[in-house]
Amino acid sequence: MPSSLTDLTSLVDTIARTQDPEAMMDTIVGRLSELMQSSVCSLYLCNPQQDTLILAATRGLAPNAVGQVRLSLNEGLVGHIAASLSTLNIADAPADDRFVYIPETHEQSYRSFMGVPLIHLRRLIGVLVVQDQDEGRYSDEEEAFLITVASQLAGTLHLLQRSGSWLQQEAALSYKRFSGIRSAAGIGIGRLWIIDPHMTLDQVKAGINSDPVEEKSEFHQAIEWLEEDLENRSGKIGHHLPGDLNALFSVYQMMLKSPELVKGVETLIDRGDSAAWALRQVIEQMAATFDQSNDPYLKARSEDITNIGQRLLNELLQHERQVTETPDEPLILTGELVNITDLAEFPLQRIHGIVCTSGSALSHTSILANALGIPAVMGVEGLKPEQYRGQRIIVDGNRGECTINPPDVLCREYRRMIADEKRFIQGLERLRYEPAQTLDGFRVNLLTNTGLLADATPGLERGAEGVGLYRSEIPFMVHQSFPTEEEQFRIYQKVLAAYAPLPVSMRTLDIGGDKQLPYFEMSEQNPYLGWRGIRFTLDNTQLLITQIRAMLRADVGNDNLQLLVPMVSRVDEMSSFRSHVEKAVADLSKEGIKVRLPRIGMMIEVPSAMLLLPKLAPWVDFVSIGSNDLTQYLLAVDRNNPRVSALFDHLHPAVLNALAQIYTQCSRLNLPVSVCGEMASDPVAVLVLLALGYNSISLSAYNIPRIKLLIRSVNREDLEPLLIQAMDCIHEEEIRALFRPLVEKALSSPTG
C-alpha cells in the first residue's frame, strides 16, 4: 500500500514535469501500477465530441488496444463508472453482470477491479482503473488513495482531454484547434505571424553596475528613444483609430514618465543594481499592484506595465526590433502578448486577427482590436506558436477559438461566415443614430462603461447615449502617490468634454481590499468584506474631498457630471457623502468657481443596499445596479475563481428576484434605475431586464449595436408572459431556454 502523502506528492510532481501528452499518460499509469502494486493500470479519457470513453494509456493491457478500445457511457464497468460518476470496487469483475469483455485488451485473466471517475469542475474527464489477477476487493486504504490521485490529476488531465491531442485520429489530421478567451468578435483567416520577443524581463538576472551615472544615462536614453518611437508609431496608426482611442499611445507615454518607474529604477541603480535588473524589479512591483486585484479590468492593466518594461529592456540591451519582410497577404499576429506598438509595425489592412497565449478580454489589445474590427482571442491554452510559424490559421473571436492548418472545406465555410458578418455589420451601422426602442414603443437608454480616456471614442462611435459607469481608479493606480486635484481635474475634464452634453456617471474611488495601491498598503484576510469602496474613501476624507472637487471643477462648461458611489451598504454612508459634496460645492463657489450640485447616485452591489432602499432614497437621485458584484455577493461566488466560476450566473433565480424587487422599489420611490456590468451585454439577460421594466443599461461599447438591434426587434409585451414563467424557474438554464429563441430570431438579421 502506498504512503498516501509522500507517494502522491511524488507522482503529481513527476507528472507536472512531463510536457508530452503521451509521455504524461504513460507516466500516470506506469507510476500508479508500481505504487499500488497492481498488474494493470489504465486511463480512459472522454471524447467530448462523441460522448465515448477511449482507452488513452495502459500498463498491463495489450498496448495495441490504446486508441482502439471505445466504450459508450454506461457500457461495461468503465462505462458504468462514467455514467454514475461513482467509484466501483469489485472482487470478481468477469462475474459482474455489467462486465463487457473486449478481446483487444486481453484482460480475461484479471479478476479484481477498481475504477474511479476523473471529474473537473463537475465535468467528466475520464476514468482511472486498476486490476489484478487475484480475486478480491481492493482495501479501503487503496480505494481512498486512488480517489485522492484522481482528484489531484483531474485538473491536469482536463487540459489534455480538452485539447484532443491524445486522440490518435486527431494526430492524423493536419489541423489543430485551440480554445481561449473571447476578446474581440469576428472571424479572420491568414498566415500565423509570430511576434518574436527579445530577452524577456523574467529572464533578466541580478546584476551590479560599475558606474551608476552611466547606467542611469543609458536608462534615460532608452526612455527618450521609446518616447520618440511611440510618437512615430502613433502617427502611423493613429489616423486609422477612431478619435481618442489613439490616446493609448499617450497612456504608454504617461507610464514612461511615471515617477514610480523613473525614480524607482534610479534608486536601485544608485544602490548598485544594473539598469536591466533595476528595471525588472520596478516593473514587476508596478505590475503586481494591478495583477493582485481580483477585478478583471484592473488586472488587465498589469499587461500595459509589462509591455512598457519589455520595450525599455529591448532598448537597454540595444535590441531594436527588426521586422522581417512580411508577405503581402492577410496575417494573424500571434505571441504571448501583442501590444499596440506591435500593431503599428504592420499595415493594418494586413492584420486579419490576433491570437495571444496570455492576456485577458479587458487588455488594451482587446480595446484596440474591438475598435479596429480585428478578431482576437486571448489566453489560448496549449498553443506553442513557434511550432506553427507561417501556417494558415483561422481566428474565431465569436467562439474564442483558433484553428491551425484548417482544411479547404472549413476555410470556405468560414469565408461564407465572414461575408455574412460584413452584411450584418453594415445593417447595424444604419442603426447608430436610431433609438433603442422595442416594436411596441418601449424606449431603452443605452450607456457605455469606460475607465480610460482611450475608451471614450468606441462608445460614441457605436451610439452610446452617455457613460453609465466611469471607473476613476486608474489615475490612482499608475501613480507613486495619490494624484493631486489638478491631475485628476485634467483627466476628468477630457472625459466629460468628450461626451458633453450626454451624461457621464463618474464612480468615486473604488479602492481597497482586492484593489491595492503601491503607496498605501492594506492587508486583509477577507478583502471582499473589508475596507473598500465608500468605506475607504469616507475614512480617508481628504482623498474623497480632493476627488469630488476635481470632478466638480471638470464639470464646469460641460454640465453633464453625475456622481456615483460604490459599495454602499449603510444609510449614513450616503448621507455623509452628500454632505461632503454640498460642502465642496459651497467651498468652490466661494473660490469663484461656478460649480453646480450634480445628481448623486448609488450603486447597488451589496444586498443590504437593496434592502435599505426606502431609507436611502432621500439621499440619492438615481440608482445603478452593479450586476457583477451584486451577483457575486448574492450567490457567494467569486467569478474569478475557476473552481466556482461556473456557478456565477446573473440569471440565477435569486438574482432575478432581487432585480424584480429593486425595480419595484425604485418605481415606488420615483428613483431612476439602470443596470451595468456583464449582464447588460448578455442578450438573454437584456430581454429579461426589458420584461422587468428596466429602461436604462450600461454596457461595453462593442456590444451596443447588437443589443440595440435586439431591442428594436422585439415586442416588450411578448416578454411579459415569459417573465412570469421565468419567475417560477429553479435553474438559470430554464430561464435562458425561455428567452433564447427570441434572441436567435432577432440577431439572425441586421434589420430592425
C-alpha positions in Angstrom: 0.0 0.0 0.0 1.5 3.4 -1.0 2.2 6.1 1.6 -0.6 8.5 0.5 1.1 11.8 1.1 4.7 11.1 0.1 3.8 9.0 -3.0 1.0 11.2 -4.1 3.3 14.3 -3.9 6.0 12.5 -5.9 3.5 11.3 -8.5 2.0 14.8 -9.0 5.4 16.4 -9.2 6.6 13.9 -11.8 3.6 14.5 -14.0 3.9 18.2 -13.7 7.4 18.0 -15.2 6.1 15.9 -18.2 5.3 18.0 -21.2 4.5 15.5 -23.9 0.8 14.3 -23.7 1.6 10.6 -24.5 4.5 10.6 -22.0 2.3 12.2 -19.3 -0.4 9.5 -19.7 2.2 6.7 -19.7 3.8 8.2 -16.6 0.4 8.2 -14.8 -0.4 4.5 -15.5 3.2 3.4 -15.0 3.8 5.0 -11.7 0.3 4.1 -10.3 0.7 0.5 -11.2 4.0 0.5 -9.3 2.7 2.4 -6.3 -0.4 0.2 -6.0 1.4 -3.0 -7.0 -1.3 -3.7 -9.5 -0.9 -5.8 -12.6 -2.9 -3.3 -14.6 -3.5 0.4 -14.5 -5.5 2.0 -17.4 -6.6 5.5 -18.2 -9.8 6.1 -20.2 -10.5 9.7 -21.4 -13.8 11.0 -22.5 -14.1 12.2 -26.1 -16.4 15.2 -25.7 -17.2 15.2 -29.4 -18.7 11.7 -29.3 -19.6 11.1 -25.7 -17.4 8.0 -25.7 -14.6 6.7 -23.5 -11.4 5.8 -25.2 -8.5 3.8 -23.8 -5.8 6.5 -23.8 -3.0 4.7 -21.9 -2.4 1.4 -20.1 0.2 -0.6 -18.2 -0.8 -4.3 -18.3 -3.4 -4.5 -21.1 -2.4 -5.0 -24.7 -0.5 -1.9 -25.9 -2.2 -2.0 -29.4 -5.6 -1.6 -27.7 -4.7 2.1 -26.9 -6.8 4.4 -29.0 -8.8 1.4 -30.4 -11.0 0.5 -27.4 -14.1 2.7 -27.2 -16.9 2.4 -24.7 -20.2 4.2 -24.6 -21.2 5.8 -21.4 -22.8 3.1 -19.2 -21.2 0.3 -21.3 -19.2 -2.2 -19.2 -17.7 -1.5 -15.8 -15.8 1.5 -17.0 -18.9 3.0 -18.7 -20.9 2.4 -15.5 -18.4 4.5 -13.5 -18.6 7.3 -16.1 -22.4 7.3 -16.2 -22.8 7.1 -12.4 -19.8 9.3 -11.6 -19.0 6.9 -8.7 -16.2 4.6 -7.6 -16.5 0.9 -8.4 -14.5 -1.7 -6.3 -15.4 -5.4 -7.0 -13.8 -8.7 -6.2 -14.5 -10.6 -9.4 -15.1 -8.4 -12.4 -15.9 -11.0 -15.1 -18.7 -12.4 -12.8 -20.4 -9.0 -12.7 -23.4 -8.5 -14.9 -22.1 -5.2 -16.1 -18.8 -6.6 -17.3 -18.2 -6.4 -21.0 -15.3 -8.5 -22.4 -13.2 -6.7 -25.0 -10.9 -9.2 -26.9 -8.4 -6.5 -27.9 -7.4 -5.8 -24.3 -6.6 -9.4 -23.3 -8.0 -8.7 -19.8 -9.7 -12.0 -19.3 -7.2 -13.1 -16.7 -7.8 -10.1 -14.4 -10.4 -10.5 -11.7 -10.2 -7.8 -9.0 -11.2 -4.4 -10.4 -11.3 -0.8 -9.1 -12.1 2.3 -11.0 -12.7 6.0 -10.1 -14.1 8.8 -12.2 -12.0 11.8 -13.1 -14.1 14.9 -12.6 -13.0 18.5 -13.0 -15.4 21.3 -12.2 -18.4 18.9 -12.3 -17.4 17.6 -15.8 -16.4 14.0 -16.6 -12.8 13.9 -17.8 -12.3 10.1 -17.8 -11.9 7.0 -15.7 -8.9 5.6 -13.9 -8.8 1.8 -13.4 -6.5 -0.7 -11.6 -6.9 -4.5 -12.0 -5.2 -7.6 -10.6 -5.3 -11.4 -11.3 -6.2 -12.4 -7.8 -9.9 -12.3 -6.8 -10.7 -9.8 -4.0 -11.7 -6.2 -3.3 -9.1 -3.6 -3.0 -8.7 -2.3 0.6 -10.3 0.9 1.9 -6.9 2.5 2.0 -6.1 1.7 -1.6 -9.5 2.9 -2.7 -9.0 6.2 -0.8 -5.6 6.6 -2.4 -6.9 6.1 -5.9 -9.8 8.6 -5.3 -7.2 11.1 -4.0 -5.0 10.6 -7.0 -7.9 11.1 -9.3 -8.9 14.3 -7.7 -5.4 15.7 -8.0 -4.9 14.7 -11.6 -8.3 15.7 -13.0 -7.3 19.3 -13.5 -4.1 18.4 -15.4 -5.9 15.8 -17.5 -8.7 18.3 -18.2 -6.4 20.4 -20.3 -5.1 17.4 -22.2 -8.6 15.9 -22.7 -9.9 19.2 -23.9 -7.1 19.8 -26.5 -7.8 16.4 -28.2 -4.0 16.0 -28.7 -4.2 12.5 -27.1 -6.6 11.1 -29.8 -4.8 9.1 -32.5 -7.3 10.1 -35.1 -6.7 13.7 -34.2 -3.0 13.2 -34.7 -3.6 12.0 -38.2 -5.4 15.2 -39.1 -3.5 18.2 -40.4 -5.3 20.8 -38.4 -5.4 21.6 -34.7 -8.0 23.6 -32.7 -7.2 25.6 -29.6 -9.5 27.4 -27.2 -9.0 30.7 -25.4 -10.9 33.8 -24.2 -13.3 35.7 -26.5 -11.7 39.1 -26.8 -12.9 40.8 -30.0 -15.7 39.3 -32.1 -15.4 38.4 -35.7 -13.5 35.9 -37.9 -10.2 36.2 -39.6 -8.1 33.9 -41.9 -4.5 34.4 -42.6 -0.9 33.3 -42.1 0.3 32.8 -38.5 2.9 35.6 -37.9 4.8 35.4 -34.7 5.7 38.5 -32.7 9.1 37.3 -31.6 10.0 38.6 -28.2 13.6 39.6 -27.3 15.0 38.8 -24.0 12.1 38.9 -21.6 12.1 40.7 -18.2 11.8 37.5 -16.3 15.0 36.3 -17.9 17.0 39.2 -16.5 19.4 38.0 -13.8 20.6 40.0 -10.8 23.5 42.2 -11.8 25.6 45.0 -10.4 26.9 48.1 -12.1 30.4 49.7 -12.0 29.2 53.2 -13.0 25.8 54.3 -11.7 26.0 57.6 -13.7 26.5 55.7 -17.0 23.7 53.2 -16.1 21.2 55.9 -15.4 22.2 57.8 -18.6 21.6 54.6 -20.6 18.2 54.2 -18.9 17.1 57.7 -19.7 18.3 57.3 -23.3 16.1 54.2 -23.6 13.1 56.2 -22.3 13.8 59.0 -24.8 14.1 56.6 -27.7 11.0 54.8 -26.7 9.0 58.1 -26.4 10.1 59.0 -29.9 9.3 55.6 -31.2 5.8 55.7 -29.6 5.2 59.1 -31.2 6.2 57.9 -34.6 4.1 54.8 -34.4 1.2 56.9 -33.2 1.5 58.8 -36.4 1.5 55.6 -38.4 -1.5 54.0 -36.8 -3.3 57.0 -35.3 -5.3 58.1 -38.3 -6.8 54.6 -38.5 -8.1 54.8 -34.9 -11.5 56.4 -34.0 -10.7 59.6 -32.2 -9.3 59.4 -28.7 -8.5 55.7 -29.0 -5.2 56.9 -30.3 -4.6 58.1 -26.7 -3.5 54.6 -25.9 -0.1 55.7 -27.1 -0.3 58.6 -24.7 -1.1 56.2 -21.9 2.1 54.4 -22.6 4.0 57.7 -22.8 2.5 58.7 -19.4 3.7 55.4 -17.9 7.2 56.1 -19.2 7.2 59.4 -17.2 5.8 57.8 -14.1 7.8 58.9 -11.0 7.4 55.4 -9.6 9.2 54.0 -12.7 11.9 56.6 -13.2 12.8 57.2 -9.6 12.4 53.6 -8.7 14.9 52.5 -11.3 17.3 55.3 -10.4 17.2 54.4 -6.7 18.1 50.8 -7.3 20.9 51.8 -9.7 22.3 54.1 -7.0 22.3 51.1 -4.7 24.4 49.2 -7.1 22.0 47.3 -9.3 22.4 47.1 -13.1 19.9 49.1 -15.1 18.3 46.0 -16.5 18.0 44.3 -13.1 16.6 47.5 -11.6 14.1 47.8 -14.4 12.9 44.3 -13.9 12.3 44.8 -10.2 10.4 48.0 -10.6 8.2 46.8 -13.4 7.3 43.6 -11.5 6.4 45.6 -8.5 4.2 48.0 -10.5 2.6 45.2 -12.5 1.9 43.2 -9.3 -0.1 46.1 -7.9 -2.7 45.6 -10.7 -2.2 41.8 -11.0 -3.1 41.2 -7.4 -6.5 42.7 -8.0 -9.5 40.4 -8.4 -11.1 43.0 -10.6 -10.5 41.7 -14.2 -10.5 45.3 -15.6 -7.7 46.4 -13.2 -5.9 43.1 -13.5 -5.6 43.7 -17.2 -3.6 46.9 -16.6 -0.6 44.9 -15.5 -0.2 43.9 -19.1 0.4 47.5 -20.1 3.1 48.0 -17.4 4.8 44.8 -18.5 4.7 45.8 -22.2 6.4 49.1 -21.4 9.0 47.3 -19.3 9.8 44.9 -22.1 10.2 47.7 -24.6 12.5 49.6 -22.3 14.5 46.4 -21.8 14.9 45.9 -25.5 16.3 49.4 -25.8 18.6 49.0 -22.8 20.0 45.8 -24.4 20.2 47.6 -27.8 17.8 45.0 -29.3 15.8 47.3 -31.5 13.0 45.3 -33.2 13.8 44.4 -36.8 10.6 43.5 -38.6 11.2 40.7 -41.1 9.8 41.4 -44.6 6.2 40.4 -44.3 4.3 38.7 -47.1 1.7 40.7 -48.9 -1.2 38.6 -47.6 -3.5 38.5 -44.6 -1.7 38.0 -41.3 -2.7 36.7 -37.9 -0.4 38.2 -35.3 0.5 35.7 -32.6 2.5 35.8 -29.5 2.4 35.8 -25.7 1.1 39.4 -25.8 0.6 41.5 -28.9 0.6 45.1 -27.9 -0.2 48.5 -29.5 3.4 49.0 -30.8 3.4 45.6 -32.4 0.3 46.5 -34.3 1.9 49.8 -35.5 4.6 47.8 -37.3 2.3 46.3 -39.8 -0.1 47.7 -42.4 -3.5 47.5 -40.7 -5.1 46.1 -43.9 -2.9 43.0 -43.5 -3.8 42.3 -39.9 -6.8 40.0 -40.0 -6.6 38.6 -36.5 -4.8 38.5 -33.2 -4.0 35.4 -31.0 -2.3 35.7 -27.6 -1.3 32.9 -25.4 -1.9 35.1 -22.3 -3.8 38.2 -21.5 -7.5 39.0 -20.9 -10.6 40.3 -22.6 -10.0 43.7 -20.9 -6.5 44.4 -22.0 -5.5 47.3 -24.3 -5.0 44.7 -27.0 -8.7 43.9 -26.8 -9.7 47.5 -26.7 -7.7 48.2 -29.9 -8.9 45.0 -31.6 -12.5 45.9 -31.0 -12.0 49.5 -32.2 -10.2 48.4 -35.4 -12.6 45.5 -36.1 -9.8 42.9 -35.8 -10.9 39.5 -34.4 -8.9 38.5 -31.3 -8.6 35.6 -28.9 -6.6 35.9 -25.7 -5.3 33.4 -23.2 -5.1 30.5 -25.7 -4.3 27.3 -23.8 -1.7 24.9 -25.0 -0.7 26.8 -28.2 3.0 27.0 -28.9 3.2 29.4 -31.9 6.7 28.6 -32.8 5.6 25.1 -33.9 3.2 26.6 -36.5 5.2 29.6 -37.8 3.9 30.6 -41.2 1.0 28.2 -41.3 -2.6 29.1 -42.1 -4.8 29.9 -39.2 -8.5 30.8 -38.6 -9.3 33.1 -35.6 -12.8 32.8 -34.4 -13.4 35.6 -32.0 -17.1 34.7 -31.6 -16.3 31.3 -30.1 -12.9 32.2 -28.6 -11.1 29.6 -30.8 -8.4 29.3 -33.4 -7.8 26.5 -35.9 -4.3 25.9 -37.4 -3.9 24.3 -40.9 -7.7 24.1 -41.5 -8.9 22.1 -44.5 -10.2 24.0 -47.5 -13.8 23.0 -46.8 -13.6 24.6 -43.3 -12.0 27.7 -44.8 -14.8 28.0 -47.3 -17.4 27.8 -44.6 -15.6 30.4 -42.5 -15.3 32.8 -45.5 -19.0 32.5 -46.0 -19.5 33.4 -42.4 -17.2 36.4 -42.8 -19.3 37.6 -45.8 -22.4 37.2 -43.7 -20.9 39.1 -40.8 -20.0 42.0 -43.1 -23.6 42.3 -44.3 -24.7 42.1 -40.7 -22.4 44.9 -39.5 -23.5 47.1 -42.4 -27.0 46.7 -41.2 -26.1 47.7 -37.7 -24.4 50.8 -38.8 -27.7 52.1 -40.1 -29.0 51.9 -36.5 -26.3 54.1 -35.0 -28.5 57.1 -34.6 -31.7 55.2 -34.2 -33.3 54.9 -30.7 -33.1 51.6 -28.8 -36.9 51.1 -28.8 -39.0 48.0 -29.0 -41.5 47.4 -31.7 -44.3 48.4 -29.3 -42.6 51.7 -28.2 -40.6 50.8 -25.1 -37.6 53.1 -25.1 -34.2 52.0 -23.6 -31.3 54.3 -22.9 -28.0 52.6 -23.9 -25.0 53.9 -22.0 -21.4 52.6 -22.0 -18.8 51.6 -19.4 -15.4 53.1 -19.6 -12.3 53.6 -17.5 -9.7 55.4 -19.6 -9.9 58.4 -21.9 -9.0 56.0 -24.7 -12.2 54.1 -24.1 -14.4 57.1 -24.8 -14.5 57.1 -28.6 -15.7 53.5 -29.1 -18.8 54.3 -27.1 -19.5 57.4 -29.1 -18.8 55.7 -32.4 -21.3 53.0 -31.6 -24.1 55.2 -30.5 -23.7 55.4 -26.7 -26.1 57.9 -25.1 -23.7 58.7 -22.3 -21.5 56.9 -19.8 -23.2 54.8 -17.2 -20.0 53.9 -15.4 -16.7 55.7 -15.4 -14.1 53.9 -13.3 -11.9 56.5 -11.7 -9.3 54.1 -10.2 -6.7 54.2 -12.9 -5.1 57.6 -12.2 -4.6 56.3 -8.6 -3.1 53.0 -9.7 -0.4 54.4 -12.1 1.0 57.0 -9.6 3.6 56.7 -7.0 1.4 58.7 -4.7 -2.2 59.9 -4.6 -2.8 62.1 -7.7 -3.3 65.8 -7.0 -6.6 67.6 -7.6 -5.1 69.2 -10.7 -4.0 65.9 -12.2 -7.4 64.4 -11.6 -9.2 67.5 -12.9 -7.4 67.3 -16.2 -8.3 63.7 -16.7 -12.0 64.1 -15.8 -12.4 67.2 -17.9 -11.3 65.3 -21.0 -13.8 62.6 -20.4 -16.7 64.9 -19.6 -15.9 67.1 -22.6 -15.8 64.1 -24.9 -19.4 63.2 -24.1 -21.0 66.6 -23.4 -23.9 67.1 -23.3 -24.5 63.4 -22.8 -24.5 62.4 -19.1 -21.4 60.8 -17.5 -21.7 58.9 -14.2 -18.3 59.0 -12.6 -17.8 56.5 -9.8 -15.8 57.7 -6.9 -12.6 55.8 -6.0 -13.4 52.1 -5.6 -10.2 51.1 -3.9 -9.3 48.9 -1.0 -9.5 45.2 -0.3 -8.5 43.5 -3.5 -7.5 46.7 -5.3 -4.2 47.6 -3.7 -2.2 50.9 -4.2 1.6 50.6 -4.3 1.9 53.5 -1.9 -0.9 52.6 0.6 -0.5 49.1 1.9 -3.5 47.2 3.2 -3.6 43.6 4.3 -6.9 41.9 5.0 -8.0 38.3 5.5 -11.2 38.8 3.5 -10.8 41.7 1.1 -14.3 41.3 -0.4 -15.8 42.1 3.0 -13.2 44.6 4.0 -12.0 48.2 3.7 -13.1 49.1 0.1 -15.3 51.5 -1.9 -17.1 54.2 0.1 -15.9 52.8 3.4 -12.3 53.5 2.4 -12.9 57.0 1.0 -15.0 58.1 3.9 -12.3 57.0 6.3 -9.8 58.9 4.1 -11.8 62.1 3.8 -9.1 64.2 2.3 -8.9 61.8 -0.7 -12.7 61.9 -1.2 -12.8 65.7 -1.0 -10.0 66.1 -3.5 -11.7 63.8 -6.0 -15.1 65.4 -5.6 -13.6 68.9 -6.1 -11.7 67.7 -9.2 -14.9 66.2 -10.7 -17.0 69.3 -9.9 -14.4 71.6 -11.4 -14.2 69.4 -14.5 -18.0 69.7 -14.9 -17.8 73.4 -15.4 -18.7 74.2 -19.0 -19.8 70.6 -19.6 -22.7 70.3 -17.2 -23.0 66.5 -17.7 -21.4 65.1 -14.5 -23.3 62.6 -12.3 -21.6 61.2 -9.2 -21.9 57.5 -8.4 -21.0 56.0 -5.0 -19.7 52.4 -5.0 -20.3 49.6 -2.4 -22.9 51.4 -0.4 -24.2 49.3 2.5 -25.4 51.8 5.1 -27.6 54.9 5.1 -25.0 57.0 6.9 -22.6 56.4 4.1 -24.8 58.2 1.6 -25.8 61.0 3.9 -22.2 61.7 4.7 -21.2 61.6 1.0 -23.9 64.1 0.1 -22.8 66.4 2.9 -19.3 66.3 1.5 -20.5 67.1 -2.0 -22.6 70.0 -0.8 -19.8 71.4 1.2 -17.4 71.1 -1.8 -19.9 73.0 -4.0 -20.1 75.8 -1.4 -16.3 76.0 -1.0 -15.6 76.1 -4.7 -18.3 78.7 -5.2 -16.6 80.9 -2.6 -13.4 80.5 -4.5 -15.1 81.9 -7.6 -15.6 78.7 -9.5 -19.1 78.4 -10.7 -19.8 74.7 -10.0 -23.2 73.1 -9.7 -24.6 70.4 -7.5 -24.7 67.3 -9.7 -27.1 64.4 -9.5 -25.9 61.8 -6.9 -26.4 58.1 -7.4 -25.6 55.0 -5.5 -24.6 51.6 -6.7 -26.5 48.6 -5.5 -23.8 45.9 -5.3 -24.3 44.8 -1.6 -27.6 43.1 -0.7 -28.0 45.4 2.3 -28.3 48.4 -0.1 -31.2 46.6 -1.8 -33.0 46.0 1.5 -32.4 49.6 2.7 -33.6 51.4 -0.5 -36.6 53.2 1.1 -34.3 54.6 3.8 -31.5 55.5 1.3 -33.9 57.2 -1.1 -33.8 60.7 0.5 -30.1 60.9 -0.1 -29.9 59.7 -3.7 -31.1 61.0 -7.1 -30.7 57.7 -9.1 -29.6 54.1 -8.7 -27.2 52.0 -10.7 -27.1 48.2 -10.2 -23.6 46.7 -10.4 -24.7 43.3 -11.7 -21.3 41.7 -11.3 -20.8 42.4 -7.7 -24.5 42.0 -6.8 -24.5 38.5 -8.3 -21.2 37.7 -6.6 -22.5 38.7 -3.2 -25.9 37.2 -3.6 -24.5 33.8 -4.7 -21.3 33.9 -2.6 -19.4 33.1 -5.8 -16.1 34.6 -6.9 -16.4 34.7 -10.7 -12.6 34.9 -11.0 -12.1 31.6 -9.1 -12.0 28.8 -11.6 -13.3 26.3 -9.1 -16.6 28.1 -8.6 -16.9 30.5 -11.6 -19.2 28.1 -13.4 -21.8 28.8 -10.6 -21.7 32.6 -11.4 -24.7 33.4 -13.5 -26.6 36.8 -13.4 -29.8 34.9 -14.4 -29.7 32.8 -11.2 -33.3 32.8 -9.9 -32.1 34.6 -6.7 -30.6 37.4 -8.9 -33.8 37.6 -10.9 -35.9 38.0 -7.8 -33.5 40.7 -6.5 -33.7 42.6 -9.7 -37.5 42.5 -9.7 -37.6 43.7 -6.1 -35.2 46.6 -6.8 -37.2 47.7 -9.8 -40.4 47.7 -7.9 -38.9 49.7 -5.0 -37.3 52.2 -7.3 -40.6 52.7 -9.2 -42.4 53.3 -5.9 -39.7 55.7 -4.7 -39.6 57.5 -8.1 -35.9 56.7 -8.4 -34.4 56.3 -11.9 -32.5 53.0 -12.1 -30.1 51.4 -14.6 -28.1 48.2 -14.8 -24.4 47.9 -15.6 -21.9 45.1 -15.8 -21.7 41.9 -17.9 -25.5 41.3 -17.6 -26.1 44.3 -19.8 -24.2 42.7 -22.6 -25.9 39.3 -22.4 -28.8 39.3 -25.0 -30.9 36.9 -22.9 -30.4 38.9 -19.8 -31.3 42.1 -21.7 -34.7 40.7 -22.6 -35.3 39.7 -19.0 -34.4 43.3 -18.0 -36.8 44.7 -20.5 -39.6 42.4 -19.3 -38.9 43.6 -15.7 -39.2 47.2 -16.9 -35.6 48.4 -16.9 -35.2 51.2 -19.5 -31.5 52.1 -18.9 -28.5 49.8 -19.2 -24.8 50.4 -19.4 -22.5 48.0 -21.3 -19.2 47.7 -23.2 -19.1 49.8 -26.3 -18.7 46.9 -28.7 -21.9 45.3 -27.7 -24.1 48.4 -28.1 -25.1 47.9 -31.8 -26.1 44.3 -31.3 -28.1 45.0 -28.1 -29.8 47.9 -29.9 -30.8 45.6 -32.8 -32.1 43.1 -30.3 -34.2 45.7 -28.5 -35.6 47.0 -31.8 -36.6 43.5 -32.9 -38.9 42.5 -30.1 -42.2 43.5 -28.6 -42.0 44.1 -24.8 -45.5 42.7 -24.3 -44.3 39.4 -25.7 -41.7 39.2 -23.0 -44.0 39.6 -20.1 -45.6 36.1 -20.2 -42.1 34.7 -20.5 -41.1 36.6 -17.4 -44.0 35.1 -15.4 -42.7 31.7 -16.3 -39.2 32.7 -15.5 -40.1 33.7 -12.0 -41.2 30.1 -11.3 -38.0 28.6 -12.7 -35.5 26.9 -10.3 -32.4 27.0 -12.6 -30.9 29.7 -14.7 -30.7 27.4 -17.8 -34.5 27.1 -17.7 -34.7 30.9 -17.8 -32.3 31.1 -20.7 -34.3 28.5 -22.6 -37.4 30.6 -22.4 -35.9 33.7 -24.0 -33.2 32.2 -26.2 -35.5 31.6 -29.3 -36.3 35.3 -29.4 -32.6 36.2 -29.2 -31.8 33.9 -32.1 -34.6 35.2 -34.2 -33.7 38.9 -33.5 -30.0 38.5 -34.2 -30.3 36.4 -37.3 -30.8 39.6 -39.4 -29.3 43.1 -39.2 -32.6 44.7 -40.0 -34.6 46.3 -37.2 
